[in-house]
Amino acid sequence: MLMNRMESRLIDSPPRRLVQRFEVARLSSLGGRTPGARVAELGCGPGYGTKLILDVFGAATVDAVDLDPAMIAKAAGRLARYQGRVNLAEGSATDLAAAFAAFDGGQDGHYDAVFDFAVIHHIPRWRNALAEVARVLQPGGRFFFTEVTAAALARPSYQKLFDHPTEDRFTAGEFLAELAGHGLDVGDMWRTYIGGDYLLGAATRLTTRGETDA
Ligand SMILES: C[S@@+](CC[C@H](N)C(=O)[O-])C[C@H]1O[C@@H](n2cnc3c(N)ncnc32)[C@H](O)[C@@H]1O
């Protein structure tokens, strides 16, 4: 689901960039950096997270998708100097093979890491997005996520300011249980903030034997 005008402005602002640097510091301390990794990013928005995946996590390449062509255009401007390392696609995180077909991405086990900076709570069929994350990650690969829970979305302030899907939103526990159901093992590598409103973590894609390769 697309952001409304207020959220579109906020997401490309200095306060959001400050918060995102905090998120990246927490995520890398939980899940480690990803030097040389082939990465997929869900819902890249204006591309500041993409830049941090390259500069801070040390990824080699990022295939990034967003539903909103205006956000893809902003990201393209921000990321121009990373030419050759970033592929941007308009499409849905629920079908990465279709979104990334033009540059031969989105296949099973194609990525070392997948990033979700505050995107999956925007997706009506959020479980399908998590199934896609599990499908495109290679065994041992990492899923880094920052999410907004049902508790936050139910607050009058959130409802007044932003547009989100209203049905079937998730608690932190429901999100973590869904990860486990897709073979994404988060262990104790997750934290909640502000009374459970925000969830942040790093899960590892298990092998078919139910173990990591490490
Ligand atoms: C809250 S913004 C986060 C943007 C960016 N990741 C950040 O943290 O600054 C959510 C983004 O998800 C995108 N989005 C919503 N539904 C999507 C979907 N099904 N597939 C891909 N992107 C989606 C929106 O267009 C928006 O850019």
The ligand as an ORCA input file, in Angstrom:
! r2SCAN-3c Opt
* xyz 0 1
  C       7.549      3.543      5.520
  S       8.199      3.535      3.904
  C       9.861      2.979      4.207
  C      10.809      3.443      3.129
  C      12.284      3.116      3.413
  N      12.499      1.691      3.494
  C      12.712      3.789      4.690
  O      12.845      3.106      5.698
  O      12.931      4.990      4.680
  C       7.432      2.137      3.181
  C       7.805      1.937      1.716
  O       7.281      0.683      1.275
  C       6.787      0.831     -0.031
  N       5.850     -0.275     -0.265
  C       4.586     -0.415      0.199
  N       4.073     -1.594     -0.202
  C       5.036     -2.221     -0.926
  C       5.118     -3.458     -1.627
  N       4.084     -4.328     -1.658
  N       6.262     -3.769     -2.254
  C       7.316     -2.899     -2.259
  N       7.291     -1.716     -1.617
  C       6.174     -1.374     -0.974
  C       6.187      2.229     -0.048
  O       6.016      2.720     -1.358
  C       7.243      2.983      0.765
  O       8.261      3.492     -0.045
*
